[in-house]
Amino acid sequence: MFVADTGNHRIQKFTADGDYITQWAGKGSDAGAFNNPRGIAIDSNDHVYVADTDNHCIKKFSNY
């Protein structure tokens, strides 16, 4: 399970039971950073897409 932690400008990953696994990013405009991430989608190839609201883009991740 992935969580868009909007206020902390990061994405967090948890197991199906809610156990914390990892997090990534922080505030910024670089490729691996976010500025108010709001939405997450996962495609059939397990790519993670994040709607990076204040950077006005969608970011794609394949290694998480």
Gaussian input, Z-matrix of N, CA and C with variables (Angstrom, degrees):
# hf/3-21g

backbone

0 1
 N
 C     1     B1
 C     2     B2     1     A1
 N     3     B3     2     A2     1     D1
 C     4     B4     3     A3     2     D2
 C     5     B5     4     A4     3     D3
 N     6     B6     5     A5     4     D4
 C     7     B7     6     A6     5     D5
 C     8     B8     7     A7     6     D6
 N     9     B9     8     A8     7     D7
 C    10    B10     9     A9     8     D8
 C    11    B11    10    A10     9     D9
 N    12    B12    11    A11    10    D10
 C    13    B13    12    A12    11    D11
 C    14    B14    13    A13    12    D12
 N    15    B15    14    A14    13    D13
 C    16    B16    15    A15    14    D14
 C    17    B17    16    A16    15    D15
 N    18    B18    17    A17    16    D16
 C    19    B19    18    A18    17    D17
 C    20    B20    19    A19    18    D18
 N    21    B21    20    A20    19    D19
 C    22    B22    21    A21    20    D20
 C    23    B23    22    A22    21    D21
 N    24    B24    23    A23    22    D22
 C    25    B25    24    A24    23    D23
 C    26    B26    25    A25    24    D24
 N    27    B27    26    A26    25    D25
 C    28    B28    27    A27    26    D26
 C    29    B29    28    A28    27    D27
 N    30    B30    29    A29    28    D28
 C    31    B31    30    A30    29    D29
 C    32    B32    31    A31    30    D30
 N    33    B33    32    A32    31    D31
 C    34    B34    33    A33    32    D32
 C    35    B35    34    A34    33    D33
 N    36    B36    35    A35    34    D34
 C    37    B37    36    A36    35    D35
 C    38    B38    37    A37    36    D36
 N    39    B39    38    A38    37    D37
 C    40    B40    39    A39    38    D38
 C    41    B41    40    A40    39    D39
 N    42    B42    41    A41    40    D40
 C    43    B43    42    A42    41    D41
 C    44    B44    43    A43    42    D42
 N    45    B45    44    A44    43    D43
 C    46    B46    45    A45    44    D44
 C    47    B47    46    A46    45    D45
 N    48    B48    47    A47    46    D46
 C    49    B49    48    A48    47    D47
 C    50    B50    49    A49    48    D48
 N    51    B51    50    A50    49    D49
 C    52    B52    51    A51    50    D50
 C    53    B53    52    A52    51    D51
 N    54    B54    53    A53    52    D52
 C    55    B55    54    A54    53    D53
 C    56    B56    55    A55    54    D54
 N    57    B57    56    A56    55    D55
 C    58    B58    57    A57    56    D56
 C    59    B59    58    A58    57    D57
 N    60    B60    59    A59    58    D58
 C    61    B61    60    A60    59    D59
 C    62    B62    61    A61    60    D60
 N    63    B63    62    A62    61    D61
 C    64    B64    63    A63    62    D62
 C    65    B65    64    A64    63    D63
 N    66    B66    65    A65    64    D64
 C    67    B67    66    A66    65    D65
 C    68    B68    67    A67    66    D66
 N    69    B69    68    A68    67    D67
 C    70    B70    69    A69    68    D68
 C    71    B71    70    A70    69    D69
 N    72    B72    71    A71    70    D70
 C    73    B73    72    A72    71    D71
 C    74    B74    73    A73    72    D72
 N    75    B75    74    A74    73    D73
 C    76    B76    75    A75    74    D74
 C    77    B77    76    A76    75    D75
 N    78    B78    77    A77    76    D76
 C    79    B79    78    A78    77    D77
 C    80    B80    79    A79    78    D78
 N    81    B81    80    A80    79    D79
 C    82    B82    81    A81    80    D80
 C    83    B83    82    A82    81    D81
 N    84    B84    83    A83    82    D82
 C    85    B85    84    A84    83    D83
 C    86    B86    85    A85    84    D84
 N    87    B87    86    A86    85    D85
 C    88    B88    87    A87    86    D86
 C    89    B89    88    A88    87    D87
 N    90    B90    89    A89    88    D88
 C    91    B91    90    A90    89    D89
 C    92    B92    91    A91    90    D90
 N    93    B93    92    A92    91    D91
 C    94    B94    93    A93    92    D92
 C    95    B95    94    A94    93    D93
 N    96    B96    95    A95    94    D94
 C    97    B97    96    A96    95    D95
 C    98    B98    97    A97    96    D96
 N    99    B99    98    A98    97    D97
 C   100   B100    99    A99    98    D98
 C   101   B101   100   A100    99    D99
 N   102   B102   101   A101   100   D100
 C   103   B103   102   A102   101   D101
 C   104   B104   103   A103   102   D102
 N   105   B105   104   A104   103   D103
 C   106   B106   105   A105   104   D104
 C   107   B107   106   A106   105   D105
 N   108   B108   107   A107   106   D106
 C   109   B109   108   A108   107   D107
 C   110   B110   109   A109   108   D108
 N   111   B111   110   A110   109   D109
 C   112   B112   111   A111   110   D110
 C   113   B113   112   A112   111   D111
 N   114   B114   113   A113   112   D112
 C   115   B115   114   A114   113   D113
 C   116   B116   115   A115   114   D114
 N   117   B117   116   A116   115   D115
 C   118   B118   117   A117   116   D116
 C   119   B119   118   A118   117   D117
 N   120   B120   119   A119   118   D118
 C   121   B121   120   A120   119   D119
 C   122   B122   121   A121   120   D120
 N   123   B123   122   A122   121   D121
 C   124   B124   123   A123   122   D122
 C   125   B125   124   A124   123   D123
 N   126   B126   125   A125   124   D124
 C   127   B127   126   A126   125   D125
 C   128   B128   127   A127   126   D126
 N   129   B129   128   A128   127   D127
 C   130   B130   129   A129   128   D128
 C   131   B131   130   A130   129   D129
 N   132   B132   131   A131   130   D130
 C   133   B133   132   A132   131   D131
 C   134   B134   133   A133   132   D132
 N   135   B135   134   A134   133   D133
 C   136   B136   135   A135   134   D134
 C   137   B137   136   A136   135   D135
 N   138   B138   137   A137   136   D136
 C   139   B139   138   A138   137   D137
 C   140   B140   139   A139   138   D138
 N   141   B141   140   A140   139   D139
 C   142   B142   141   A141   140   D140
 C   143   B143   142   A142   141   D141
 N   144   B144   143   A143   142   D142
 C   145   B145   144   A144   143   D143
 C   146   B146   145   A145   144   D144
 N   147   B147   146   A146   145   D145
 C   148   B148   147   A147   146   D146
 C   149   B149   148   A148   147   D147
 N   150   B150   149   A149   148   D148
 C   151   B151   150   A150   149   D149
 C   152   B152   151   A151   150   D150
 N   153   B153   152   A152   151   D151
 C   154   B154   153   A153   152   D152
 C   155   B155   154   A154   153   D153
 N   156   B156   155   A155   154   D154
 C   157   B157   156   A156   155   D155
 C   158   B158   157   A157   156   D156
 N   159   B159   158   A158   157   D157
 C   160   B160   159   A159   158   D158
 C   161   B161   160   A160   159   D159
 N   162   B162   161   A161   160   D160
 C   163   B163   162   A162   161   D161
 C   164   B164   163   A163   162   D162
 N   165   B165   164   A164   163   D163
 C   166   B166   165   A165   164   D164
 C   167   B167   166   A166   165   D165
 N   168   B168   167   A167   166   D166
 C   169   B169   168   A168   167   D167
 C   170   B170   169   A169   168   D168
 N   171   B171   170   A170   169   D169
 C   172   B172   171   A171   170   D170
 C   173   B173   172   A172   171   D171
 N   174   B174   173   A173   172   D172
 C   175   B175   174   A174   173   D173
 C   176   B176   175   A175   174   D174
 N   177   B177   176   A176   175   D175
 C   178   B178   177   A177   176   D176
 C   179   B179   178   A178   177   D177
 N   180   B180   179   A179   178   D178
 C   181   B181   180   A180   179   D179
 C   182   B182   181   A181   180   D180
 N   183   B183   182   A182   181   D181
 C   184   B184   183   A183   182   D182
 C   185   B185   184   A184   183   D183
 N   186   B186   185   A185   184   D184
 C   187   B187   186   A186   185   D185
 C   188   B188   187   A187   186   D186
 N   189   B189   188   A188   187   D187
 C   190   B190   189   A189   188   D188
 C   191   B191   190   A190   189   D189

   B1=1.4362
   B2=1.5299
   B3=1.3257
   B4=1.4580
   B5=1.5283
   B6=1.3218
   B7=1.4592
   B8=1.5157
   B9=1.3264
   B10=1.4627
   B11=1.5236
   B12=1.3066
   B13=1.4653
   B14=1.5211
   B15=1.3152
   B16=1.4611
   B17=1.5224
   B18=1.3068
   B19=1.4545
   B20=1.5141
   B21=1.3308
   B22=1.4604
   B23=1.5244
   B24=1.3338
   B25=1.4677
   B26=1.5295
   B27=1.3252
   B28=1.4598
   B29=1.5218
   B30=1.3242
   B31=1.4556
   B32=1.5160
   B33=1.3211
   B34=1.4527
   B35=1.5225
   B36=1.3238
   B37=1.4609
   B38=1.5231
   B39=1.3500
   B40=1.4544
   B41=1.5302
   B42=1.3250
   B43=1.4544
   B44=1.5235
   B45=1.3115
   B46=1.4668
   B47=1.5273
   B48=1.3372
   B49=1.4627
   B50=1.5231
   B51=1.3374
   B52=1.4579
   B53=1.5105
   B54=1.3229
   B55=1.4634
   B56=1.5243
   B57=1.3183
   B58=1.4574
   B59=1.5304
   B60=1.3604
   B61=1.4597
   B62=1.5221
   B63=1.3400
   B64=1.4603
   B65=1.5222
   B66=1.3037
   B67=1.4622
   B68=1.5085
   B69=1.3141
   B70=1.4548
   B71=1.5060
   B72=1.3140
   B73=1.4625
   B74=1.5152
   B75=1.2704
   B76=1.4465
   B77=1.5178
   B78=1.2919
   B79=1.4628
   B80=1.5218
   B81=1.3217
   B82=1.4499
   B83=1.5080
   B84=1.3129
   B85=1.4676
   B86=1.5270
   B87=1.3344
   B88=1.4580
   B89=1.5263
   B90=1.3196
   B91=1.4674
   B92=1.5270
   B93=1.3026
   B94=1.4547
   B95=1.5130
   B96=1.3098
   B97=1.4644
   B98=1.5250
   B99=1.3271
   B100=1.4640
   B101=1.5218
   B102=1.3077
   B103=1.4495
   B104=1.5276
   B105=1.3114
   B106=1.4663
   B107=1.5252
   B108=1.3434
   B109=1.4681
   B110=1.5225
   B111=1.3314
   B112=1.4658
   B113=1.5207
   B114=1.3103
   B115=1.4582
   B116=1.5105
   B117=1.3352
   B118=1.4608
   B119=1.5228
   B120=1.3337
   B121=1.4631
   B122=1.5170
   B123=1.3170
   B124=1.4651
   B125=1.5195
   B126=1.3417
   B127=1.4605
   B128=1.5320
   B129=1.3193
   B130=1.4664
   B131=1.5292
   B132=1.3224
   B133=1.4677
   B134=1.5243
   B135=1.3185
   B136=1.4663
   B137=1.5231
   B138=1.3242
   B139=1.4586
   B140=1.5247
   B141=1.3135
   B142=1.4655
   B143=1.5235
   B144=1.3296
   B145=1.4646
   B146=1.5175
   B147=1.3279
   B148=1.4645
   B149=1.5185
   B150=1.3280
   B151=1.4583
   B152=1.5232
   B153=1.3281
   B154=1.4642
   B155=1.5316
   B156=1.3100
   B157=1.4610
   B158=1.5266
   B159=1.3174
   B160=1.4666
   B161=1.5318
   B162=1.3332
   B163=1.4580
   B164=1.5266
   B165=1.3264
   B166=1.4671
   B167=1.5242
   B168=1.3481
   B169=1.4636
   B170=1.5260
   B171=1.3181
   B172=1.4543
   B173=1.5259
   B174=1.3194
   B175=1.4635
   B176=1.5207
   B177=1.3327
   B178=1.4550
   B179=1.5330
   B180=1.3273
   B181=1.4567
   B182=1.5239
   B183=1.3231
   B184=1.4562
   B185=1.5297
   B186=1.2998
   B187=1.4647
   B188=1.5100
   B189=1.2640
   B190=1.4688
   B191=1.4850
   A1=107.56
   A2=115.84
   A3=121.70
   A4=109.22
   A5=116.06
   A6=122.18
   A7=109.09
   A8=116.30
   A9=120.81
   A10=107.19
   A11=116.66
   A12=123.19
   A13=107.03
   A14=115.42
   A15=123.20
   A16=112.77
   A17=117.74
   A18=121.37
   A19=114.57
   A20=116.45
   A21=121.15
   A22=112.36
   A23=116.93
   A24=123.08
   A25=112.26
   A26=116.48
   A27=120.29
   A28=110.47
   A29=115.04
   A30=122.70
   A31=106.79
   A32=116.31
   A33=120.84
   A34=108.92
   A35=115.67
   A36=121.65
   A37=108.76
   A38=115.66
   A39=122.91
   A40=109.98
   A41=116.05
   A42=120.02
   A43=108.62
   A44=116.73
   A45=120.96
   A46=111.56
   A47=117.41
   A48=121.84
   A49=112.83
   A50=117.26
   A51=120.96
   A52=115.12
   A53=117.21
   A54=120.20
   A55=109.89
   A56=116.30
   A57=122.94
   A58=110.44
   A59=116.22
   A60=121.74
   A61=110.64
   A62=116.79
   A63=120.10
   A64=110.05
   A65=115.00
   A66=122.08
   A67=108.13
   A68=116.22
   A69=118.66
   A70=111.44
   A71=113.82
   A72=126.28
   A73=112.43
   A74=114.59
   A75=126.38
   A76=105.62
   A77=117.04
   A78=119.81
   A79=111.60
   A80=114.96
   A81=120.81
   A82=111.63
   A83=115.62
   A84=120.57
   A85=112.12
   A86=117.56
   A87=121.14
   A88=110.20
   A89=115.93
   A90=121.40
   A91=112.86
   A92=118.72
   A93=121.49
   A94=114.87
   A95=118.11
   A96=122.17
   A97=110.46
   A98=115.86
   A99=121.56
   A100=111.09
   A101=114.37
   A102=121.77
   A103=106.07
   A104=115.25
   A105=124.69
   A106=113.17
   A107=117.30
   A108=119.21
   A109=109.86
   A110=117.22
   A111=120.38
   A112=114.72
   A113=118.15
   A114=119.50
   A115=111.29
   A116=115.01
   A117=121.13
   A118=108.61
   A119=115.86
   A120=121.85
   A121=108.03
   A122=115.99
   A123=121.73
   A124=107.45
   A125=116.87
   A126=119.48
   A127=110.75
   A128=116.47
   A129=121.75
   A130=113.07
   A131=117.32
   A132=122.04
   A133=112.09
   A134=116.43
   A135=124.09
   A136=114.20
   A137=117.96
   A138=120.69
   A139=107.39
   A140=115.91
   A141=121.42
   A142=108.14
   A143=116.25
   A144=122.92
   A145=108.22
   A146=115.77
   A147=121.09
   A148=109.40
   A149=116.25
   A150=121.64
   A151=107.67
   A152=115.56
   A153=122.89
   A154=107.01
   A155=115.60
   A156=123.46
   A157=114.58
   A158=117.80
   A159=119.63
   A160=113.72
   A161=117.72
   A162=120.55
   A163=110.72
   A164=116.58
   A165=123.60
   A166=112.84
   A167=115.57
   A168=118.44
   A169=110.87
   A170=114.41
   A171=123.13
   A172=106.07
   A173=116.66
   A174=120.97
   A175=108.78
   A176=115.81
   A177=122.56
   A178=109.61
   A179=116.36
   A180=122.24
   A181=109.56
   A182=115.83
   A183=118.89
   A184=111.27
   A185=117.70
   A186=122.09
   A187=108.46
   A188=115.54
   A189=120.02
   A190=108.50
   D1=136.65
   D2=177.83
   D3=-112.59
   D4=143.86
   D5=179.53
   D6=-127.52
   D7=128.10
   D8=172.88
   D9=-83.44
   D10=106.07
   D11=178.65
   D12=-88.62
   D13=79.91
   D14=-170.49
   D15=-55.14
   D16=-50.63
   D17=-176.04
   D18=-64.68
   D19=-26.63
   D20=179.27
   D21=-102.17
   D22=4.93
   D23=173.39
   D24=56.72
   D25=46.74
   D26=-178.42
   D27=-148.91
   D28=168.00
   D29=173.12
   D30=-114.03
   D31=136.32
   D32=177.06
   D33=-116.73
   D34=147.34
   D35=179.20
   D36=-119.24
   D37=134.71
   D38=-179.78
   D39=-130.62
   D40=157.77
   D41=172.24
   D42=-73.20
   D43=170.96
   D44=177.16
   D45=-62.42
   D46=-23.34
   D47=177.78
   D48=-86.17
   D49=-2.65
   D50=178.81
   D51=93.01
   D52=8.15
   D53=177.89
   D54=-79.20
   D55=133.88
   D56=-179.69
   D57=-64.90
   D58=135.84
   D59=175.89
   D60=-111.84
   D61=-57.07
   D62=-176.31
   D63=-163.56
   D64=175.39
   D65=173.24
   D66=-146.00
   D67=161.53
   D68=174.15
   D69=-149.82
   D70=158.45
   D71=177.35
   D72=87.13
   D73=-162.18
   D74=-176.09
   D75=168.23
   D76=178.75
   D77=-175.89
   D78=-70.86
   D79=135.16
   D80=177.35
   D81=160.59
   D82=-177.01
   D83=179.71
   D84=-118.19
   D85=3.88
   D86=176.87
   D87=-67.65
   D88=169.87
   D89=-176.85
   D90=-56.16
   D91=-37.79
   D92=-177.30
   D93=-99.06
   D94=10.95
   D95=-177.96
   D96=-113.79
   D97=163.50
   D98=-179.69
   D99=-129.69
   D100=159.58
   D101=170.52
   D102=-135.81
   D103=91.40
   D104=-177.47
   D105=68.45
   D106=63.90
   D107=174.82
   D108=-65.79
   D109=135.99
   D110=-174.12
   D111=-123.55
   D112=-28.28
   D113=-175.91
   D114=-138.68
   D115=150.73
   D116=-179.84
   D117=-134.30
   D118=140.32
   D119=173.34
   D120=-138.43
   D121=151.30
   D122=178.18
   D123=-126.78
   D124=129.91
   D125=-179.43
   D126=-91.69
   D127=-179.64
   D128=-175.82
   D129=-67.99
   D130=-13.53
   D131=176.50
   D132=-99.72
   D133=12.57
   D134=179.76
   D135=65.77
   D136=24.56
   D137=170.78
   D138=-79.14
   D139=139.19
   D140=179.11
   D141=-103.52
   D142=128.59
   D143=178.30
   D144=-112.54
   D145=131.92
   D146=-178.72
   D147=-122.47
   D148=127.28
   D149=173.84
   D150=-79.87
   D151=108.98
   D152=-177.30
   D153=-96.68
   D154=88.03
   D155=-167.39
   D156=-52.50
   D157=-58.37
   D158=-173.24
   D159=-81.22
   D160=-9.67
   D161=170.25
   D162=-94.05
   D163=-1.78
   D164=174.53
   D165=56.64
   D166=49.04
   D167=-180.00
   D168=-155.67
   D169=169.33
   D170=170.55
   D171=-111.08
   D172=129.54
   D173=179.76
   D174=-110.14
   D175=139.93
   D176=-176.58
   D177=-112.92
   D178=133.91
   D179=179.83
   D180=-127.69
   D181=137.07
   D182=176.71
   D183=-117.25
   D184=-16.39
   D185=177.23
   D186=-118.29
   D187=107.75
   D188=-177.80
   D189=-137.51

